[in-house]
Amino acid sequence: MDNWKINLNTKDPRFPFIVIDNWYNEREEKVIWKELELYTALPNDLKDRAEKDGPVAMAADGTSKSKAFRFYVDQVYASGGKKYSPILNCASKILNPSLAPYISQCLPYSRHFFSASKIFTLCSYYEENDHYHNHFDCGQWTLLIWFVKDKELFTGGDFSLPESNNLIKLKHNRAVLFPGCCLHAVTPVKFKSPPEKEGLGRYTITHFINSEEDSGSNHISVKDLKEQK
């Protein structure tokens, strides 16, 4: 049973967002950590910094707005192997009926959410000085879930929605759901002292929720998630 704490913010209805604490239950959290740690342990040549070409927001000068490690989960698993990914298996939580009344209040954006047919999943890892400048997503809605071992080890890594002047503090197992067209950013991670080992920074699981599948992609079908439930 999920123990969600849901907070809808529509003070500025142009830029709504929903914060959900305790996104994963205890069992899910344990297996999600194992998958995230697997990606972190990959050799450096298999870690994508998204500093050149790729599905990442780019500045006017052609440089990446993101400085963080990125793992495209849908590309790691072949279509028949998605069942082995805890992250992809838990994507069906997006369809939890408990969220629907909150999303319904986010008009007109909610229309896109309820008509969505595809979900693309990305895992990011932020370490010293990593950040993400203001950008928007091509997906119609975005769900972010944050994981962190010990937030007291560093400052920053918070989530900014500059158009509505909101800053959402980084918290382990916290999720934020919002229309992808809203500008958003991640403040730089700054460790108080050099970390003793790898994996002590800020993890983000991102689900991009859309109505169309990009050419050549390997997205999760919302129809399949509904059948999975």
Buried (B, 14 or more C-beta within 10 A) or exposed (E): EEEBEBEBBBEEEEBBBBBBBBBBBEEBBEBBBEBBBEBBEEEEEEBBBBEEEEBBBBEEEEEBBBBBBBBBBBEBBEEEEBEEBBBBBBBBBBBEEEBEEBBEEBEEBBEBBEEBBBBBBBBBBBBEEBBBBBBBBEBBBBBBBBBBBEBEBBBBBBBBBEBBEBEBEBBBBBBBBBBBBBBBBBBBBEBEEEBEEEBBBBBBBBBBBBBEBBEEBBBBEBEBBEEBE
